[in-house]
């Protein structure tokens, strides 16, 4: 698997698919937590 941080910047779709596969396999220690968190927060509805 390509380094996920590099993949995040070069191929978002592949990065997302790789992270989803890691989630399905419960390989949480290998997730790109920094960028996953950023993506979730960007899409979250956060009331004031």
C-alpha positions as CSV (number, residue, x, y, z in Angstrom):
1,X,0.0,0.0,0.0
2,X,1.3,3.5,-0.9
3,X,2.1,5.8,2.0
4,X,-1.3,7.3,2.8
5,X,-0.2,10.8,3.4
6,X,1.5,11.0,0.0
7,X,-1.6,9.4,-1.6
8,X,-3.9,11.9,0.1
9,X,-2.1,14.7,-1.8
10,X,-1.8,12.8,-5.1
11,X,-4.9,10.6,-5.5
12,X,-7.8,11.3,-3.2
13,X,-10.0,8.5,-4.5
14,X,-7.2,5.9,-4.0
15,X,-6.5,7.3,-0.5
16,X,-10.2,7.0,0.4
17,X,-10.4,3.5,-0.9
18,X,-7.3,2.4,1.0
19,X,-8.5,3.9,4.2
20,X,-11.9,2.2,3.8
21,X,-10.2,-1.1,3.3
22,X,-8.2,-0.6,6.5
23,X,-11.4,0.2,8.4
24,X,-13.1,-2.9,7.1
25,X,-10.1,-5.0,8.2
26,X,-9.9,-3.2,11.6
27,X,-6.3,-2.1,10.9
28,X,-6.9,1.1,12.8
29,X,-3.2,1.8,13.5
30,X,-2.5,2.1,9.8
31,X,-5.2,4.7,9.1
32,X,-4.3,8.3,8.0
33,X,-6.0,9.7,11.1
34,X,-4.9,13.2,10.6
35,X,-6.5,13.6,7.1
36,X,-9.5,11.4,8.0
37,X,-10.3,13.7,10.9
38,X,-9.8,16.7,8.7
39,X,-12.2,15.3,6.1
40,X,-14.9,14.4,8.7
41,X,-14.7,17.9,10.4
42,X,-14.9,19.6,7.0
43,X,-18.2,17.7,6.3
44,X,-19.7,17.8,9.8
45,X,-22.5,20.0,10.8
46,X,-21.3,21.8,13.8
47,X,-23.9,24.2,15.3
48,X,-22.7,27.4,17.0
